[in-house]
């Protein structure tokens, strides 16, 4: 059986357009919590990892069942890319064979949609 992919959720704390957007409440819980819960509920991923430089985001992620990677400040700039962040997580967590990047604010991305996408990619 092929190893299950890892979900990587990049969540920068210092958003310029909408301050603290990743932890703003929606339906009573932080945006990122919905995304974590949906990723976990998909039963697709071996683990869900949140990458952030922000302690509040990291604590929130852990409270909702995600593992966390503390992001270097150099990867938390306006010029930092999602690709760079994902590569950093992969380098930090050596056991990742494949991954799916999910944005922290993708609150309406449902578990069945995640599962269908991964199955269509031939990863399950």
TIDRENDREN-978130 format. One line per 8 residues: number of its first residue (from 1); for each residue x, z, y of N, C-alpha, C. Coordinates in steps of 0.1 Angstrom, whole numbers. Last residue first. Layout:
NUM	X:Z:Y:X:Z:Y:X:Z:Y | ...
***
This chain:
124	-46:-41:72:-52:-32:63:-57:-40:51 | -37:-61:89:-28:-49:88:-34:-39:78 | -49:-84:97:-43:-84:84:-34:-72:81 | -63:-86:119:-49:-89:121:-42:-88:107 | -88:-76:110:-86:-91:113:-72:-95:115 | -82:-49:109:-84:-56:97:-83:-71:99 | -79:-44:137:-68:-42:128:-69:-49:115 | -105:-50:145:-94:-57:151:-82:-55:142
116	-121:-31:131:-123:-46:129:-111:-54:134 | -111:-7:141:-110:-10:127:-111:-25:125 | -119:-9:168:-105:-8:165:-103:-12:150 | -147:-10:164:-140:-22:170:-125:-21:167 | -152:15:154:-155:3:145:-148:-9:151 | -145:32:175:-137:32:163:-140:20:154 | -146:15:208:-152:23:197:-144:22:184 | -138:18:239:-133:11:227:-137:19:215
108	-145:31:261:-156:25:254:-151:16:242 | -121:41:272:-131:50:267:-142:44:259 | -94:34:280:-103:25:272:-113:33:265 | -75:48:294:-88:47:300:-98:38:292 | -51:45:279:-58:58:280:-72:58:285 | -49:16:259:-48:22:272:-57:35:272 | -31:13:230:-44:15:235:-43:22:248 | -12:-5:207:-12:1:221:-26:1:226
100	-3:-1:175:-14:-6:183:-13:2:196 | 24:-8:152:16:0:162:6:-8:169 | 46:-2:124:37:-11:133:29:-2:141 | 64:18:118:66:4:113:58:-6:121 | 79:47:128:69:37:131:72:23:127 | 99:66:125:91:62:113:80:52:116 | 112:74:149:118:64:140:109:59:129 | 103:80:178:97:83:165:101:73:155
92	119:68:197:119:83:196:113:87:182 | 115:41:195:128:46:193:129:61:191 | 87:41:200:92:37:187:106:42:184 | 87:50:227:81:58:216:86:54:202 | 101:28:238:107:42:239:100:51:228 | 84:8:233:97:7:227:103:21:227 | 63:16:250:61:15:236:74:15:228 | 76:14:275:71:27:271:69:27:256
84	81:-14:277:92:-4:277:88:9:272 | 54:-23:276:63:-27:266:75:-17:265 | 45:-14:300:39:-8:288:48:-11:276 | 71:-9:325:61:-17:317:56:-10:305 | 78:3:358:79:4:343:68:-3:336 | 73:2:385:79:-10:379:81:-9:363 | 64:27:391:55:16:393:60:3:386 | 77:49:365:77:43:378:67:31:379
76	84:61:342:71:65:348:70:60:362 | 108:58:331:97:50:325:84:54:331 | 123:78:344:126:64:346:116:54:340 | 113:101:333:109:97:346:112:83:349 | 105:98:298:115:99:309:109:95:322 | 78:114:282:83:102:288:94:105:298 | 73:131:253:76:133:268:84:121:273 | 48:124:232:62:121:234:64:123:249
68	25:140:209:30:136:222:45:133:222 | -4:135:189:10:139:190:15:134:204 | -38:145:194:-27:135:194:-14:142:194 | -59:164:195:-54:159:182:-43:149:182 | -67:174:219:-76:165:213:-70:159:200 | -45:189:227:-58:196:225:-68:188:218 | -27:169:232:-25:178:220:-38:185:217 | -38:159:256:-36:150:244:-35:159:231
60	-35:181:273:-48:175:270:-48:167:257 | -7:182:274:-15:193:269:-29:189:265 | -1:157:287:4:160:273:-4:172:267 | -14:160:311:-19:150:302:-14:153:288 | 1:182:321:-13:183:320:-19:173:310 | 27:171:323:24:182:314:9:183:311 | 37:137:323:28:147:330:24:158:320 | 48:116:312:57:125:319:50:137:325
52	37:104:280:35:108:294:46:116:299 | 22:90:252:34:91:260:31:94:274 | 6:100:223:4:98:238:18:100:244 | -2:88:192:8:93:200:6:90:215 | -17:93:162:-20:88:175:-10:95:184 | -10:81:129:-10:91:139:-13:84:152 | -19:62:112:-12:73:106:-11:85:116 | -52:48:119:-38:51:123:-32:63:115
44	-78:45:110:-69:34:109:-54:38:110 | -100:61:116:-93:62:103:-84:51:100 | -113:62:140:-113:49:133:-107:50:119 | -109:87:151:-122:84:143:-122:71:136 | -86:83:166:-86:92:154:-98:89:145 | -97:67:186:-86:62:178:-85:70:165 | -116:84:197:-120:71:191:-109:66:182 | -100:105:206:-110:108:196:-115:95:189
36	-85:91:226:-79:98:214:-89:100:203 | -106:84:244:-97:74:237:-90:79:225 | -116:108:252:-124:99:245:-116:89:237 | -93:119:264:-98:125:252:-107:116:245 | -89:103:287:-80:101:276:-85:108:263 | -110:114:303:-110:100:298:-101:98:286 | -121:147:295:-112:138:302:-112:124:295 | -157:153:294:-143:155:289:-134:145:295
28	-182:147:305:-178:161:303:-164:164:297 | -184:120:310:-193:127:300:-188:140:295 | -153:122:321:-163:113:319:-172:119:307 | -128:135:344:-139:137:334:-149:125:333 | -94:124:344:-107:125:351:-118:127:341 | -71:119:332:-77:131:329:-90:134:337 | -63:94:342:-63:96:327:-70:109:323 | -62:96:370:-73:89:364:-74:92:349
20	-48:108:391:-51:116:379:-62:109:370 | -59:86:416:-51:97:412:-57:105:400 | -59:54:415:-69:64:413:-61:76:407 | -35:40:423:-49:35:428:-59:46:426 | -13:53:412:-13:50:426:-28:47:431 | -7:79:389:-13:66:392:-15:65:407 | 12:97:375:12:94:389:6:81:393 | 11:99:347:4:109:355:3:105:370
12	5:75:322:13:79:333:5:89:342 | 2:70:291:-6:77:301:2:83:312 | -1:50:262:7:53:274:-2:59:285 | -6:56:230:-14:56:242:-5:60:254 | -3:40:200:4:45:211:-4:44:223 | -10:45:166:-16:42:179:-7:48:190 | 6:30:138:5:42:148:-2:37:160 | -6:17:107:-1:16:120:-2:29:128
4	2:26:73:-8:25:84:-1:24:98 | 21:7:50:20:19:59:10:16:70 | 5:-8:22:13:-9:34:11:3:43 | 8:0:-12:0:0:0:9:0:12
***
